[in-house]
Amino acid sequence: MMVDVVEVRPLEGYRLYLRFEDGAEGEVDVSGLVPFEGVFALLRDPVRFAEVRVLPDLGTVGWPNGADLDPDVLYAKITGKRIAQR
């Protein structure tokens, strides 16, 4: 079962502070999750990276250029819990 992201704040060094609807919170280093290629290439620019926002319809975070991150992966990184099989 997916837990939605309800808050995001950009931090230095391509990190994000995230808070989930169940209260789990912490930091994720995006540079360790995705290569800054393709749709993520623009995010190498710290100004563009800081444009991150919560996408309530998807329950995750994303950027104006259409890039987004899998909320299950983010939740697993924050909590240390394995991603549930669907």
Secondary structure, 3 states (H helix, E strand, C coil): CCCCEEEEEEECCCEEEEEECCCCEEEEEHHHCCCCCHHHHHHHCHHHHCCCEEECCCCEEECCCCCECCHHHHHHHHHCCCCCCC
